[in-house]
């Protein structure tokens, strides 16, 4: 019970205080990785991963808070949903500048990818978090502590 109280305090009290620290604006344009004619500095790998830069200067970035189906998934239903999730991520990124956390020194996963939460500030100053957009569209499941992997083929 104490753990739940501490977690609730962190989520509703301390998280908003620290959330503003380390966010940076991103105005890059993104193509779909591998598409012919793509000349953008960044590209969308799948529904939750983007790449910035070219050649040896590439930065792989895993967008956090959600998990999308895999393009090489276990069944055609998963693979089709993965393509839709990739297209939706591409569309969301094209809607204009956004912010991601981690500033110049984001945490990294076991594969060396930068881990970044993504959001966009709306005209009314409210914030739209990419994870919520993808989950609400049924193109992703929650990820992180306490979540379990989703069976996209079931």
Secondary structure as UniProt FT lines:
FT   HELIX           2..9
FT   HELIX           10..14
FT   HELIX           15..19
FT   TURN            20..22
FT   STRAND          24..26
FT   STRAND          30..32
FT   TURN            33..34
FT   TURN            36..37
FT   STRAND          42..46
FT   TURN            47..48
FT   STRAND          49..52
FT   HELIX           55..57
FT   STRAND          59..63
FT   STRAND          66..68
FT   TURN            71..72
FT   HELIX           76..94
FT   STRAND          98..100
FT   TURN            103..104
FT   TURN            110..111
FT   STRAND          114..116
FT   STRAND          118..121
FT   TURN            123..124
FT   STRAND          127..129
FT   HELIX           130..136
FT   TURN            137..138
FT   STRAND          140..142
FT   TURN            145..146
FT   TURN            152..153
//
